Amino acid sequence: MKNQMRILIALFFIFGIGSIANAQTAVKIGYVDSRAVSDKLPEVKQAYAQLSEFQKQKQNELQKEEEAFQKEVEKYQQDGQGMDAAMRASKERELQAKNEQLQLKATNAQADIQKRQQTIFDPIEKRIQEAITAVANENGYTYVLAKEVLLHSPAGDDISDLVAKKLLASSPTSNNNQKPAGATTTPANNQKPANTPAPKK
């Protein structure tokens, strides 16, 4: 709600400036659909794949430790009746400490995932912002707004395609996938190309 109020205030400010501006100064306002732009970028798909892989890795690590802990609990439930009071109290303290360690590891894993998400996506978001600024400057837009905050958005003011084209033209993925002139698709003698990882078994 606060964000919407800020946006409305900004819009009133923009249109207010436009209404009192010198007649020779035209205020040109465009908008961009950031989600539509990012969906067209190959590096965004790769980023999601990297993040998903990292999440699975963390989840698998936690799952193994939780399963090991659960086995300890079950063993204690089976053997606890044969222990004296002091042994039971000691084992329960040990299990409680391990449970707290697991909870801490789960919290740390979530923090690690969030940090990894920032590390992966911040450069992409920066590239998108830079492309929006460049397209706005090249096409004379005074302001560029996010499409999702607009109640009405004429198609002629949508710069999403221009932003996507600029990003794709300089996409690291696109550049990496370009082949030198005369390059063959299949290496000679069925040899693996250099730096190509072996397929997973």
Sequence and secondary structure as in RCSB ss.txt:
>XXXX:A:sequence
MKNQMRILIALFFIFGIGSIANAQTAVKIGYVDSRAVSDKLPEVKQAYAQLSEFQKQKQNELQKEEEAFQKEVEK
YQQDGQGMDAAMRASKERELQAKNEQLQLKATNAQADIQKRQQTIFDPIEKRIQEAITAVANENGYTYVLAKEVL
LHSPAGDDISDLVAKKLLASSPTSNNNQKPAGATTTPANNQKPANTPAPKK
>XXXX:A:secstr
 HHHHHHHHHHHHHHHHHHHS TTS   EEEE HHHHHHT HHHHHHHHHHHHHHHHHHHHHHHHHHHHHHHHHH
HHHHGGGS HHHHHHHHHHHHHHHHHHHHHHHHHHHHHHHHHHHHHHHHHHHHHHHHHHHHHHTT SEEEEGGG 
S   GGGB HHHHHHHHHHT HHHHHH   TT  SS GGG   TT      
